[in-house]
Amino acid sequence: GRDLGLGGEMWWYVLVTAAVAQSSGGAIFGFATDSDAAGGSPTTLLSSVSYAAATLIAGFRYATQLPALLTYERYLVFLVTIATADWTAGTVESGLVTNIQASDLYDSGFLVA
């Protein structure tokens, strides 16, 4: 494995890649750790606020910096707590990065006013 150590910032991000379809409710995203690879009893370290399904459109991003003093077990777990009704569509990805994109990227030929 690769140990990134305490040499710099580490960020956890969530990106909605296809819009969520849900009749009602929303979701909370969580970052957890567990000693079990299956994530059977994770300890939540960070969580987002509750987002309404209408907010979770393609391109929606949530990111937060990881505190250096968190205690991590062997495995990291991405949690999605879905409120009220199941999603009928939508895809979400999550990951860890050492730097976070702070601006939007646009294809050439588009004017942003």
C-alpha positions as a printed NumPy array, in Angstrom:
array([[  0.   ,   0.   ,   0.   ],
       [  0.83 ,   3.628,  -0.159],
       [  1.071,   5.645,   3.05 ],
       [  0.384,   9.321,   2.346],
       [  1.265,  10.204,   5.934],
       [  0.604,  13.574,   7.511],
       [  2.463,  15.522,   4.837],
       [ -0.53 ,  17.438,   3.51 ],
       [ -4.253,  17.788,   3.107],
       [ -6.526,  14.851,   2.372],
       [-10.049,  15.406,   1.084],
       [-13.103,  13.143,   0.873],
       [-15.439,  13.879,  -2.011],
       [-18.805,  12.722,  -3.295],
       [-19.809,  13.306,  -6.914],
       [-23.235,  12.594,  -8.399],
       [-22.576,  11.291, -11.922],
       [-26.216,  10.6  , -12.877],
       [-29.188,  12.404, -11.338],
       [-30.977,  10.734,  -8.449],
       [-34.63 ,   9.867,  -8.979],
       [-36.642,   9.465,  -5.812],
       [-40.323,  10.02 ,  -5.072],
       [-39.59 ,  11.676,  -1.72 ],
       [-36.83 ,  12.136,   0.788],
       [-33.133,  12.602,   0.164],
       [-29.782,  11.285,   1.304],
       [-26.938,  11.776,   3.749],
       [-23.403,  10.775,   2.752],
       [-21.057,   9.317,   5.333],
       [-17.367,   8.476,   5.545],
       [-16.616,   5.63 ,   7.942],
       [-13.97 ,   3.141,   8.972],
       [-14.221,  -0.525,   9.931],
       [-11.975,  -3.447,  10.85 ],
       [-14.14 ,  -5.693,   8.632],
       [-13.792,  -5.571,   4.812],
       [-17.568,  -6.   ,   4.442],
       [-18.197,  -2.875,   6.537],
       [-20.496,  -4.751,   8.905],
       [-20.09 ,  -2.377,  11.854],
       [-18.591,   0.863,  10.572],
       [-17.688,   3.816,  12.77 ],
       [-18.856,   7.005,  11.043],
       [-16.15 ,   9.668,  11.044],
       [-17.791,  12.367,   8.902],
       [-21.235,  12.921,   7.436],
       [-22.906,  15.482,   5.22 ],
       [-26.13 ,  17.314,   5.857],
       [-29.292,  15.791,   4.398],
       [-29.678,  16.651,   0.72 ],
       [-33.061,  16.589,  -1.009],
       [-33.272,  14.326,  -4.06 ],
       [-33.88 ,  17.373,  -6.285],
       [-30.434,  18.676,  -5.268],
       [-28.668,  15.465,  -6.299],
       [-28.342,  16.21 , -10.019],
       [-25.45 ,  15.155, -12.247],
       [-22.4  ,  17.216, -11.329],
       [-23.41 ,  17.834,  -7.701],
       [-20.305,  17.752,  -5.507],
       [-19.755,  17.48 ,  -1.784],
       [-16.236,  17.677,  -0.378],
       [-14.695,  18.082,   3.034],
       [-11.167,  18.   ,   4.357],
       [-10.28 ,  15.058,   6.579],
       [ -9.05 ,  16.021,  10.028],
       [ -5.54 ,  14.689,  10.656],
       [ -6.432,  13.391,  14.105],
       [ -9.097,  10.869,  13.114],
       [ -8.431,   7.264,  14.11 ],
       [ -8.774,   4.958,  11.127],
       [ -9.272,   1.206,  11.161],
       [ -8.079,  -1.031,   8.32 ],
       [-10.932,  -0.318,   5.871],
       [-12.669,   2.867,   4.735],
       [-16.399,   2.793,   4.   ],
       [-18.619,   5.13 ,   1.96 ],
       [-22.137,   5.255,   3.398],
       [-25.307,   6.549,   1.789],
       [-28.307,   6.844,   4.084],
       [-31.392,   7.145,   1.899],
       [-34.394,   8.807,   3.53 ],
       [-38.062,   7.904,   2.966],
       [-38.13 ,   6.251,  -0.497],
       [-35.568,   4.178,  -2.416],
       [-33.747,   5.664,  -5.378],
       [-35.11 ,   4.51 ,  -8.722],
       [-32.117,   5.953, -10.604],
       [-28.856,   7.727,  -9.955],
       [-25.174,   7.014,  -9.544],
       [-22.731,   8.433,  -7.058],
       [-18.975,   8.049,  -6.689],
       [-16.78 ,   8.811,  -3.727],
       [-13.073,   8.937,  -3.139],
       [-10.077,  10.426,  -1.407],
       [ -7.835,  13.001,  -3.037],
       [ -4.851,  15.045,  -1.915],
       [ -6.155,  18.183,  -3.584],
       [ -9.67 ,  19.325,  -4.425],
       [-10.85 ,  21.122,  -7.538],
       [-12.19 ,  24.487,  -6.455],
       [-13.53 ,  25.721,  -9.803],
       [-15.784,  24.446, -12.559],
       [-14.284,  23.305, -15.854],
       [-16.07 ,  24.181, -19.078],
       [-15.715,  22.777, -22.588],
       [-14.193,  25.165, -25.119],
       [-16.654,  27.228, -27.135],
       [-18.865,  28.126, -24.167],
       [-19.096,  31.648, -22.806],
       [-19.568,  32.055, -19.08 ],
       [-21.016,  35.452, -18.183]])
